[in-house]
């Protein structure tokens, strides 16, 4: 506040700073949308925040396996954290199966059950002829209220000894040992009275390897993805829309133009970047008759164009953590993790590609996706970012182009790091300029805005985020009477111009070799 002067001398008056500190926005918070464990997901259609794969297991049940229902989200989230990601949201969708009847007859996936006397065992994992679950009950001959239970599912075996149906024995009571729907304990089954109105569980009867009955229709056709399920996620005011900020979106294993278009529109509105997977059957070329569709065919017919997206090819080889079987993984989860790793180590302005962007969790790319330099040259020009295997190095991300690579009108947004850098600056300024609203729209405000943004841009310049040897060459911030006219002031508008010289990746390294002629030979 102003000082009151009364005597000759020096007075000190503290003035508030014109500038406001700008906090950089995060750059690699990833969102995963897709079908999660049908029996263990805590909340469907809700954006759940995660900081590790262990968080995912608690909220969504972790991995599951079934020949007809693809588990794409769990492997993608696992790969994200394994390759350097640290912060994510997951929106789990509820999987259905398609009744062989009318096309609209989608039915819920029902867990398998086994009824033994008044005890009802309900599976917590998907079962079918290829993946059975069995329960063995060995009754104590001296007291048929006590038994040993063994539950087998693949290579997972759970054994519970001295289980009783006597509620007075709180230590060994079946609900306290196995768990119920309200309080699940076993990872494989839960128990309930049958019927629910029964006073108690009765007594055990000895059985040997009784299978849980698969309760769905025989040989159902499982959904891979349905556009309507994803459309609900991208609606305004839904759970994901209320997440204040995220930067990356992954739709693991989804290859559908309609879903891609909806996701891109949502990402454009949220200032986020979409990482696309190709169709799993897409091949580098048409030399294998089993895979006639090439990735070029996909790009020409199925992939929408947007500055806020990129596609990565091909699928990766890996091993299923539950079965140990060889599997193929959509690349987007691992690539999102690489984005996060490069952002942390180098900055969002560094292309998430190159020999340092190894994917150690992969056993290489699928055979149909292997290529040589010439083939990648063709794919690079149409915006396909290739994953390549290099001897002595491993599998790396070897492309950094957006979906608008072919369109000369969007040449400035050809490269992934350039577009993500712009989104980062936009998001940062959007989050930090709220204090400007309702301030008097004149030169003092404009000066304060310039001071704040200049300080932020200078900090980025100091980190090597821009092209140019001096700040003047690297960026420009203008907010004055040339950007905000009297008409703008009358309408309550203040206009800010922020321009920057982006760093573009050294995509093509040309080595020129010259021989010195006419030199004396010694």
ABEGO torsion letter per residue (X at the ends): XBBBBABBEBBBBBBBBABBBBBBBBAABBBBBEBBBAAABABBGBBBBBABAAAAAAAAGEBBBBAABBBAAAAAAAAAAAAGBABBBBBBBBBBBBBABBAABBBBBBBBBBBBEABBBBBABBBBAABBBBBBBBBBAABAABBBBBBBBEABBBBBBGBBABAABAAABAAAAAEBAABBABAABBBBBOBAABABAEBBBBBBGBBBBBABBBGBBBBABBAAAAAAAABBGBAAAABABBABBBBBGBBBAAAAAAAAAAAAAAGBBBBBBBBAABBABAABAABABBAAAAAAAABBBBAABBBBOBBBBBBBAAAGBBBBBBAAAAAAAAAAAAAAAAEAABBBBEAABBBAABAEBBAAABBBAAAAAAAAAAGBBBBBBBBGAEBBBABBBBAAAABAAAAAAABAAAAAAAAAAAAAAAAAAAAABGBBBBAAAAAAAAAAAAAAAAAAAAAGABBEABAAAABBBBBBAAABBAAAAAAGBBBBBBBBBBBBBBABBBBBBBBBBGBBBX
